[in-house]
């Protein structure tokens, strides 16, 4: 991949991280064990913010899919790594699907959050889906992405070897600590994006065949 394309890929990763952070910290949904009254009160007070957060998640999903696809292409240039890179991208798609579910639930909660005809139990159910279903989907996708992509990186000259092992460690840790999967993925994408922006294409010295040497 050309140096300018690597840099653009890194910038795309940084944009994804920026959107991810905005969506994470702009609004915090009530916990899964919050009472129906607490859930209803919070969403009624922040319907506009919830709607904005939903759009930010949509943008993050769009930018993320593009970033992960081109990262897959970068790694797949190395012979023997294509399948691992594709499996890693499949994990990223599951992660993106989780983001889509989260955005859809936020849109729904924004629409009915201050509607007095909507019961508190309904809002609590939507909140449970946003917290639990989305989190499980995201954690599963992140584990697949980090482990498969990490192994691919260790076998490719496209990125430093230590980045691959870092991804594998974060992926294994995400199995034991699912709640840490999304921060772990964000940390890895952030570091990888900085590396892509700051470094040129690694130079790979072609091996000469015996006929060429002769």
C-alpha positions as CSV (number, residue, x, y, z in Angstrom):
1,X,0.0,0.0,0.0
2,X,1.3,3.5,-0.9
3,X,2.5,5.7,1.9
4,X,-0.3,8.2,1.3
5,X,-3.0,5.5,1.4
6,X,-1.5,4.2,4.7
7,X,-1.6,7.7,6.1
8,X,-5.3,8.1,5.0
9,X,-6.1,4.7,6.6
10,X,-4.5,5.9,9.8
11,X,-6.5,9.2,9.7
12,X,-9.7,7.2,9.1
13,X,-8.9,5.1,12.2
14,X,-8.3,8.3,14.3
15,X,-11.7,9.7,13.0
16,X,-13.4,6.4,14.1
17,X,-11.8,6.7,17.6
18,X,-13.0,10.3,17.9
19,X,-16.5,9.4,17.0
20,X,-16.4,6.3,19.3
21,X,-15.3,8.5,22.2
22,X,-18.0,11.1,21.6
23,X,-20.7,8.4,21.5
24,X,-19.3,6.8,24.6
25,X,-19.1,9.9,26.8
26,X,-21.8,12.1,25.4
27,X,-24.5,10.0,27.1
28,X,-24.4,7.2,29.6
29,X,-27.4,4.9,29.6
30,X,-28.9,3.8,32.9
31,X,-27.5,0.5,34.2
32,X,-29.3,-2.8,33.5
33,X,-30.5,-3.1,37.1
34,X,-31.9,0.5,37.2
35,X,-35.6,0.7,38.2
36,X,-38.2,1.5,35.5
37,X,-38.8,4.9,37.1
38,X,-35.1,5.8,37.0
39,X,-34.8,4.7,33.4
40,X,-37.9,6.7,32.3
41,X,-36.7,9.8,34.1
42,X,-33.3,9.8,32.5
43,X,-34.5,9.3,29.0
44,X,-37.3,11.8,29.4
45,X,-34.7,14.4,30.4
46,X,-32.2,13.7,27.6
47,X,-34.3,12.7,24.5
48,X,-32.5,15.2,22.3
49,X,-29.0,14.1,23.4
50,X,-29.9,10.5,22.9
51,X,-31.0,11.2,19.4
52,X,-27.7,13.1,18.6
53,X,-25.8,10.2,20.1
54,X,-27.6,7.8,17.8
55,X,-26.5,9.7,14.8
56,X,-22.9,9.8,16.1
57,X,-23.0,6.0,16.4
58,X,-24.3,5.7,12.9
59,X,-21.3,7.8,11.6
60,X,-18.9,5.8,13.7
61,X,-20.2,2.5,12.2
62,X,-19.9,3.9,8.7
63,X,-16.3,5.1,9.2
64,X,-15.4,2.0,11.2
65,X,-16.5,-0.4,8.4
66,X,-14.4,1.5,5.9
67,X,-11.4,1.5,8.2
68,X,-11.6,-2.2,9.0
69,X,-12.1,-3.1,5.4
70,X,-9.0,-1.2,4.2
71,X,-7.0,-2.6,7.2
72,X,-8.0,-6.0,6.0
73,X,-6.7,-5.1,2.5
74,X,-3.5,-3.9,3.9
75,X,-2.8,-7.2,5.8
76,X,-4.2,-9.4,3.0
77,X,-1.4,-8.2,0.6
78,X,0.8,-10.7,2.4
79,X,0.5,-14.2,1.0
80,X,-1.0,-16.6,3.5
81,X,-2.6,-13.9,5.6
82,X,-5.8,-13.4,3.5
83,X,-8.0,-15.8,5.5
84,X,-7.0,-14.4,8.9
85,X,-7.5,-10.9,7.7
86,X,-10.9,-11.7,6.4
87,X,-11.9,-13.5,9.6
88,X,-10.8,-10.3,11.5
89,X,-12.9,-8.2,9.2
90,X,-15.9,-10.5,9.9
91,X,-15.4,-9.8,13.6
92,X,-15.3,-6.1,12.9
93,X,-18.7,-6.5,11.0
94,X,-20.2,-8.1,14.1
95,X,-18.9,-5.2,16.1
96,X,-20.4,-2.8,13.6
97,X,-23.7,-4.6,13.7
98,X,-23.7,-4.2,17.5
99,X,-23.2,-0.4,16.9
100,X,-26.2,-0.5,14.5
101,X,-28.4,-2.1,17.1
102,X,-27.3,0.4,19.7
103,X,-28.1,3.3,17.3
104,X,-31.5,1.9,16.5
105,X,-32.4,1.5,20.2
106,X,-31.2,5.0,20.9
107,X,-33.4,6.3,18.1
108,X,-36.4,4.4,19.6
109,X,-35.6,5.7,23.1
110,X,-35.3,9.2,21.8
111,X,-38.7,9.0,20.1
112,X,-40.6,7.6,23.0
113,X,-38.5,8.8,26.0
114,X,-40.8,11.7,26.8
115,X,-44.0,10.2,25.5
116,X,-46.3,9.7,28.4
117,X,-48.2,7.0,26.6
118,X,-45.0,4.8,26.7
119,X,-44.9,2.7,29.9
120,X,-41.8,2.7,32.1
121,X,-41.5,-1.0,31.7
122,X,-41.2,-0.6,27.9
123,X,-38.4,2.0,28.3
124,X,-36.6,-0.3,30.8
125,X,-36.9,-3.2,28.3
126,X,-35.3,-1.1,25.5
127,X,-32.6,0.0,27.9
128,X,-31.9,-3.6,28.8
129,X,-31.4,-4.5,25.1
130,X,-29.1,-1.5,24.7
131,X,-27.0,-2.5,27.6
132,X,-27.0,-6.3,27.4
133,X,-27.7,-7.5,23.8
134,X,-25.5,-4.8,22.2
135,X,-22.7,-5.4,24.7
136,X,-22.6,-9.2,24.1
137,X,-22.6,-8.7,20.3
138,X,-19.8,-6.1,20.5
139,X,-17.7,-8.2,22.8
140,X,-18.0,-11.3,20.5
141,X,-17.1,-9.3,17.4
142,X,-14.1,-7.6,19.2
143,X,-12.7,-10.9,20.4
144,X,-12.8,-12.4,16.8
145,X,-11.4,-9.2,15.3
146,X,-8.5,-8.7,17.8
147,X,-7.3,-12.3,17.8
148,X,-7.6,-13.0,14.1
149,X,-6.2,-9.6,13.1
150,X,-3.4,-9.9,15.7
151,X,-2.2,-13.2,14.4
152,X,-2.4,-11.7,10.8
153,X,-0.2,-8.8,11.9
154,X,2.4,-11.1,13.3
155,X,2.7,-12.7,9.9
156,X,2.7,-9.5,7.9
157,X,5.3,-6.8,7.4
158,X,2.5,-4.2,7.1
159,X,2.5,-3.3,10.8
160,X,5.0,-3.9,13.7
161,X,5.0,-7.4,15.1
162,X,4.4,-6.1,18.6
163,X,1.0,-4.6,17.5
164,X,-0.1,-8.1,16.5
165,X,0.8,-9.6,19.9
166,X,-0.9,-6.6,21.7
167,X,-4.1,-7.4,19.7
168,X,-3.9,-11.1,20.7
169,X,-3.4,-10.2,24.4
170,X,-6.3,-7.7,24.3
171,X,-8.5,-10.3,22.5
172,X,-7.8,-13.0,25.1
173,X,-8.4,-10.5,27.9
174,X,-11.8,-9.6,26.3
175,X,-12.9,-13.2,26.7
176,X,-12.3,-13.0,30.4
177,X,-13.5,-9.4,30.8
178,X,-16.2,-8.8,28.1
179,X,-16.9,-5.3,29.5
180,X,-13.3,-4.3,28.6
181,X,-13.6,-5.5,25.0
182,X,-14.7,-2.2,23.4
183,X,-12.1,-0.1,25.3
184,X,-9.4,-2.7,24.3
185,X,-10.4,-2.5,20.7
186,X,-10.4,1.3,20.8
187,X,-6.9,1.3,22.3
188,X,-5.6,-1.0,19.6
189,X,-7.1,1.0,16.8
190,X,-5.8,4.2,18.2
191,X,-2.2,2.9,18.5
192,X,-2.4,1.3,15.1
193,X,-3.7,4.4,13.5
194,X,-0.9,6.5,14.9
195,X,1.6,4.0,13.6
196,X,0.0,4.1,10.2
197,X,0.1,7.9,10.1
198,X,3.7,8.1,11.4
199,X,5.4,5.4,9.4
200,X,6.0,4.7,5.7
201,X,5.3,1.5,3.9
202,X,7.7,-1.2,5.3
203,X,10.4,-2.1,2.8
204,X,10.3,-5.8,2.0
205,X,13.4,-7.1,0.3
206,X,12.4,-9.5,-2.4
207,X,14.0,-13.0,-2.3
208,X,15.9,-14.0,-5.3
209,X,15.3,-17.3,-7.0
210,X,18.2,-19.6,-7.7
211,X,17.7,-18.9,-11.4
212,X,18.0,-15.1,-10.8
213,X,21.1,-15.6,-8.7
214,X,22.7,-17.7,-11.4
